[in-house]
Amino acid sequence: MARAAAITTGALAAYAAFVFWRLRALRRAAQEGRRLGPAWLGLWAAWIMQKMAEMNGVKVASESGEGLLCDHPGQIMYCWHPHGFVSFVPSFLMGEKAIRGQPHGTEWFGTCIELLFRIPILGEVFQVTNARPVDKHTLESILSHGKGLAIQPGGVKEQAATRHDQEQAFFGSKLGFIRLAIKHGTPLMPLYLFGENQLYKRVDGMEWLTRLIKRATGMTLPIMTAKAGLPVALLLPRATDIHVRWGRLVEVGPPDPNPSDERVQEVFARYLEELQRLFDAHAMHCLPQEVAAKGLKLVLPEKPVSPASRL
């Protein structure tokens, strides 16, 4: 018994040391805007994640949109919607695209909260499949080195409010993603992942538990059921066809390190218009009819906004 305890303690200590080294390597890679590890390792990890999704019946059934054929040689800031319960599609099905620089030819990095990199196995996989912590310094470094970026504008607030029966897009009061794009002169492209919200089913009345988990762990986790009604089974999503739609490029103009509020609002208005157009053009073909019929709910600071839908 004592020998087994000593072996376990030693193994845990070794892994803790490895995680410490790994997180330092991640910070250096983020600062230098580069991939961590060889491309073959990242592609292999992305392939494993994709196969895990497919085993659960989750696959990209179609991919299209005007942005897919956009001839833009430089970096782009991809903004994906919706966040979903756990951002399953970006995590399991988009890693290969990031590493290969698809679809526009420039390598890009997805972003998520730093806490996820501390989770065993998941943290290792995220690091080699071009995921990076979503903090200001990291985002600045990636764009400064000419690489592309993928962010989720709604963040954890949108995640906490995710529903399987209502498509939503949340935006923060500072519009930091717009300001960052203008600062670097990087065009924006909305990316809609139809089916992300339908991978799980929300359990109403359990918001208190989501708040409790957040206070205890720092992680936002909406309470939902997965395959066969299993509660909070994150690795067992419901079988769902995913339809990826790339929107048109939203130009932001020349770089400006300190854009005016008027310029930020002007770019944001054009971004919202393109996001709404993208949703309206594809929702009826890519979502359950009862969900598509409700349209896209845009939630701005203090005030929900629902532009006139063209469905």
C-alpha positions in Angstrom: 0.0 0.0 0.0 2.8 2.4 0.9 4.6 1.6 -2.3 1.5 2.2 -4.4 1.0 5.6 -2.6 4.6 6.6 -3.2 4.3 5.7 -6.9 1.1 7.6 -7.2 2.6 10.7 -5.5 5.6 10.5 -7.7 3.5 10.3 -10.9 1.4 13.2 -9.8 4.5 15.3 -9.0 6.0 14.4 -12.4 2.8 15.4 -14.2 2.6 18.7 -12.3 6.1 19.5 -13.3 5.3 18.6 -16.9 2.2 20.9 -16.8 4.3 23.7 -15.4 6.8 23.3 -18.2 4.0 23.0 -20.8 2.3 26.2 -19.7 5.6 28.1 -19.9 6.1 26.7 -23.4 2.6 27.8 -24.3 3.2 31.4 -23.1 6.4 31.6 -25.1 4.7 30.3 -28.3 1.9 32.7 -27.7 4.3 35.6 -27.3 6.0 34.6 -30.6 2.8 34.0 -32.5 3.9 30.5 -33.5 2.8 26.9 -33.4 3.8 24.7 -30.5 5.3 21.4 -31.6 5.6 19.9 -35.0 2.7 20.2 -37.5 2.4 16.4 -37.7 1.7 16.2 -34.0 -1.0 18.8 -34.2 -2.6 17.2 -37.2 -2.6 13.8 -35.5 -4.3 15.3 -32.4 -6.8 17.1 -34.6 -7.6 13.8 -36.4 -8.2 12.0 -33.1 -10.6 14.8 -32.0 -12.4 14.6 -35.3 -12.8 10.8 -35.0 -14.1 11.2 -31.5 -16.8 13.6 -32.8 -17.7 11.3 -35.6 -18.0 8.3 -33.3 -20.8 10.3 -31.6 -22.5 11.1 -34.9 -21.2 14.7 -35.0 -19.8 15.7 -38.4 -19.5 18.6 -40.8 -22.3 17.8 -43.2 -21.8 20.9 -45.4 -19.5 23.9 -45.6 -20.1 26.9 -47.8 -20.7 30.7 -47.8 -19.3 33.7 -49.7 -16.4 33.9 -47.3 -15.2 30.4 -48.1 -14.1 31.6 -51.6 -12.8 35.0 -50.4 -9.5 35.8 -52.1 -7.7 37.5 -49.1 -4.0 36.7 -48.9 -3.4 38.1 -45.3 -4.6 37.5 -41.8 -8.3 37.5 -40.9 -10.1 37.6 -37.6 -12.7 34.9 -37.7 -15.6 35.4 -35.3 -17.5 32.2 -34.7 -21.1 32.0 -33.6 -22.7 30.6 -31.5 -20.6 29.8 -28.5 -22.6 26.7 -27.7 -22.7 24.8 -24.4 -19.0 23.9 -24.7 -17.8 25.2 -28.1 -17.6 21.6 -29.3 -17.3 22.2 -33.0 -14.2 24.5 -32.8 -12.6 22.2 -30.3 -13.2 18.9 -32.1 -13.6 19.8 -35.8 -11.6 22.9 -36.6 -8.1 22.1 -35.4 -6.8 20.9 -38.8 -8.1 24.0 -40.5 -6.2 26.2 -38.1 -2.9 24.3 -38.5 -3.1 24.2 -42.3 -4.3 27.8 -42.6 -7.6 26.9 -44.2 -9.6 28.2 -45.9 -7.6 31.4 -46.8 -4.0 30.3 -46.7 -2.8 31.9 -43.4 -2.3 29.9 -40.3 -4.6 30.9 -37.5 -5.2 30.3 -33.8 -8.4 29.6 -31.9 -8.9 31.0 -28.4 -10.5 29.9 -25.2 -10.2 30.6 -21.4 -6.8 29.8 -19.9 -8.3 27.4 -17.4 -8.9 24.8 -20.1 -5.1 24.4 -20.7 -4.7 23.2 -17.1 -7.1 20.2 -17.7 -5.1 16.9 -18.3 -5.1 15.6 -21.9 -7.4 18.4 -23.1 -4.8 21.0 -22.3 -2.1 19.1 -24.2 -4.4 18.6 -27.2 -5.4 22.3 -27.3 -1.8 23.4 -27.3 -0.8 21.5 -30.3 -3.9 22.1 -32.3 -3.4 25.9 -32.3 -5.6 26.9 -29.4 -4.4 29.8 -27.3 -5.6 31.6 -24.1 -8.0 34.5 -24.9 -6.1 37.3 -23.1 -5.2 40.7 -24.6 -1.4 40.1 -24.7 -1.8 36.8 -26.5 -4.3 38.2 -29.1 -2.0 41.2 -29.7 1.0 38.9 -30.2 -0.7 36.6 -32.7 -1.9 39.5 -34.8 1.4 41.3 -34.6 3.1 38.3 -36.0 0.8 38.2 -39.1 -1.2 35.2 -38.1 -5.0 34.8 -38.2 -7.2 34.6 -35.1 -10.5 33.0 -34.2 -12.5 34.4 -31.4 -16.0 34.0 -29.9 -17.4 37.6 -29.2 -20.0 36.4 -26.7 -17.7 34.6 -24.4 -18.8 33.0 -21.2 -21.9 35.2 -20.9 -23.2 33.7 -24.1 -22.2 30.3 -23.0 -24.1 30.5 -19.8 -27.2 31.5 -21.7 -26.9 28.9 -24.4 -30.2 27.2 -25.4 -30.9 24.3 -27.8 -34.1 26.0 -29.0 -32.9 29.6 -29.5 -30.0 30.9 -31.5 -28.3 33.9 -29.8 -25.3 36.1 -30.3 -24.0 38.2 -27.3 -21.6 41.2 -27.5 -19.8 42.9 -24.7 -20.0 46.6 -23.9 -16.4 47.4 -24.9 -16.6 45.7 -28.3 -13.0 44.6 -27.7 -12.9 42.4 -30.8 -13.8 45.3 -33.0 -11.2 47.6 -31.4 -8.5 44.9 -31.8 -9.3 44.4 -35.4 -9.2 48.1 -36.1 -5.9 48.5 -34.2 -4.2 46.0 -36.5 -6.2 46.7 -39.7 -7.4 43.1 -39.7 -10.7 42.4 -41.5 -13.4 40.5 -39.7 -15.3 37.5 -41.0 -18.4 36.0 -39.2 -18.5 32.3 -39.1 -21.8 30.5 -38.2 -21.7 26.9 -36.9 -25.2 25.7 -37.4 -26.0 22.8 -35.2 -23.6 23.7 -32.3 -26.4 24.6 -30.0 -28.3 21.4 -30.8 -25.5 19.1 -29.6 -26.9 19.2 -26.1 -30.3 20.1 -24.5 -30.5 22.7 -21.8 -32.1 21.8 -18.5 -34.1 24.8 -17.3 -34.2 25.9 -13.7 -30.5 24.8 -13.0 -28.9 28.2 -13.4 -28.0 28.2 -9.7 -25.9 25.1 -10.3 -24.0 26.8 -13.2 -23.3 29.8 -10.8 -22.1 27.4 -8.1 -19.7 25.6 -10.5 -18.4 28.9 -11.7 -17.6 30.1 -8.1 -16.0 26.8 -7.2 -13.9 26.2 -10.4 -13.9 29.3 -12.4 -15.5 27.4 -15.3 -18.8 28.2 -16.9 -20.9 25.1 -17.5 -24.6 25.3 -18.4 -26.5 22.3 -17.1 -27.7 20.2 -20.0 -28.3 16.6 -21.1 -26.4 14.8 -23.8 -26.8 11.6 -25.7 -29.5 9.3 -24.3 -30.5 12.0 -21.8 -27.2 11.7 -19.9 -26.6 14.7 -17.7 -23.6 16.9 -18.4 -21.9 14.2 -20.5 -19.6 16.6 -22.4 -17.9 13.8 -24.4 -21.2 12.3 -25.5 -23.0 15.0 -27.6 -26.2 14.2 -29.4 -25.7 13.0 -33.0 -26.0 16.2 -35.1 -25.1 17.4 -38.6 -23.0 20.6 -38.5 -23.3 23.1 -41.3 -20.4 25.6 -41.4 -21.1 28.9 -43.1 -18.4 31.5 -43.8 -19.7 35.1 -44.1 -18.4 38.0 -46.2 -15.3 39.9 -45.2 -16.0 43.0 -43.1 -13.2 45.5 -43.8 -12.2 47.7 -40.9 -10.0 50.2 -42.8 -6.4 51.2 -42.0 -4.8 50.4 -38.7 -5.6 52.7 -35.8 -4.2 52.1 -32.3 -6.8 54.3 -30.7 -10.0 54.2 -32.8 -12.8 56.6 -32.0 -16.1 55.3 -30.6 -17.8 56.4 -33.8 -15.5 54.3 -35.9 -15.9 51.3 -33.7 -19.7 51.6 -33.8 -19.6 52.0 -37.6 -17.6 48.8 -38.1 -19.7 47.0 -35.5 -22.9 48.0 -37.3 -21.6 46.5 -40.6 -20.5 43.4 -38.8 -24.0 42.9 -37.3 -25.5 43.4 -40.7 -23.4 40.7 -42.2 -23.9 38.3 -39.4 -27.7 38.7 -39.7 -27.5 38.3 -43.5 -25.5 35.1 -43.0 -27.9 33.6 -40.5 -31.0 34.5 -42.6 -29.5 33.1 -45.7 -28.9 29.6 -44.3 -30.9 29.1 -41.1 -34.0 27.4 -42.7 -31.8 24.8 -44.4 -29.3 24.2 -41.5 -31.4 24.3 -38.3 -34.5 22.5 -37.0 -37.4 24.5 -38.5 -38.9 25.5 -35.1 -35.5 27.0 -34.1 -34.9 28.7 -37.4 -38.3 30.3 -37.3 -37.4 32.1 -34.1 -34.6 33.9 -35.8 -31.3 35.1 -34.4 -31.5 37.0 -31.1 -28.8 39.6 -30.8 -28.0 40.6 -27.2 -26.2 43.9 -26.8 -25.2 45.5 -23.4 -28.3 46.2 -21.3 -30.6 45.7 -24.2 -31.6 42.7 -26.4 -31.8 43.7 -30.0 -33.6 41.7 -32.7 -33.1 43.3 -36.2 -35.8 42.6 -38.7 -35.2 39.1 -40.0 -35.4 38.3 -43.7 -36.3 34.6 -43.1 
